[in-house]
Amino acid sequence: MFRTIIDAFKVKDLRKKILLTLLFLFIYRLGCWIPCVGFNASVMFDSEASGLGFFELMNMVSGGALSQGSILALGVSPYITSSIVIQLLSVAIPSLEKLTKSGEDGRRKINLYTRIAALVLAVAQAIGIVVGFAGQGILDPNLTNAMPEWLVGIGIVIILTAGAMFTVWLGERITDLGIGNGTSMLIFVGILSTAGTNISAMIGAIGEDISYLWYLIIFIVALVLIFAFIVWMDAGERKVNIQYAKQIRGRKMYGGQSNHIPIKVNATGVMPIIFASALITFPQLIISIFWPEVTWYSDWLGTNSWLYIVLTAVFILLFAFFYSKITFDPDDVAKRIQQQGGFIQGIRPGKQTADHLKKISGRITLFGAILLAIIALIPSLAFKAIGDVAGASLLINAFSVTGLMIAVSVALELEKQLSAQMFMRNHKGFLS
């Protein structure tokens, strides 16, 4: 990958795109350090307020902007949620499904609906945070003594919402003018920043307690193993061979070639993990905001409980199968193969081909979902094994497999896009 980036810098157009991407990412990280006036987000992460998995995930994705109470505290979380909602609705609502298949004009309308939904969710999240934690000190007392609390709260909601939409705008500028998917790049930088902060804290604590050195070694070894495992799983695929019959049109003969359909082991990516985590932690978020005295949910379904581990594994399996139905339609693929004069050896075209592809896809999805469940539960299992000892929290915070999967996926996709653009330019130069 580093070799690809070095070669890309030698091409003027790609160098310009890379520099613009770095500029937008720098602006984003700079905004993550600008504090929001009157906003004290640290109360959401106090032990007495219970560790909220939903806020921890938001903080990780935003690179610590939420815990610092910055103007970009919400980050890309509203946009991600709105994208998931619109994507799910496009399957259930025929009009939205038609838009997804109507080319560039349809995608433009879908993006508009996604931005509107992101704006609504950003306002809702900001209001929920301010109202839910107003009694726990989330409003700066220096300001509330000088002006009404409701006025301070409205100001915070406006700033956080504007920051979230500015983040969406930055992501779109990276997509249009830079390299890679803008939203994914912002998440990627945020995750690396969060991991770097926790690792730095662990290194700084080695001087006080030598045991932190062992935690750092454990983390580095586990990090390399998880990276290798994720890359191996991301590259795994089942190739279904397709044979095309020979066709004579006029004086020319077409077809008679063989090709293959790649069915990836991890075609759903990290989406099942995000869905499962959101489904379990969202009720805890609502309870903690409106009924902070209720602790039974965090006791039974906290990230360190066995019930949480079991339910997360079950939900990952269910969402993996659900999401695979969206990304891979055996009936549609079988229909296109038949229309192009192709067939799978030993399988009749049409329904039998669709059933065969459905069977293969189901087995691959099950295997990939099991692997996803295993790597997603590594932090919880590791926390139980380590126990409540010094350095464990730093290790677990830095050792977010969800974050690692997102980071590896974005890095691999960025490398593929750079390689593809390099190939296109080399190929164009060869033809000219």
Secondary structure, DSSP 8 states (H G I E B T S, - for coil): -HHHHHHHHTSHHHHHHHHHHHHHHHHHHHHTTSB-TTB-GGGGG-GGG---HHHHHHHHHTTTTTTTTBTTTTTTHHHHHHHHHHHHHHHH-HHHHHHHTSHHHHHHHHHHHHHHHHHHHHHHHHHHHHHHTGGGT-B-HHHHTTS-HHHHHHHHHHHHHHHHHHHHHHHHHHHHHSSS-HHHHHHHHHHHHHHHHHHHHHHHHTTT-THHHHHHHHHHHHHHHHHHHHHHHHH-EEEEEEEE--EEETTEEE---EEEEEEETTTTTTHHHHHHHHHHHHHHHHHHHH-TT--HHHHHHSTTSHHHHHHHHHHHHHHHHHHHHHH--HHHHHHHHHHTTEE-TTS-TTHHHHHHHHHHHHHHHHHHHHHHHHHHTHHHHHHHHH-S-TTHHHHHHH--HHHHHHHHHHHHHHHHHHHHHHHHHHHHHHH-
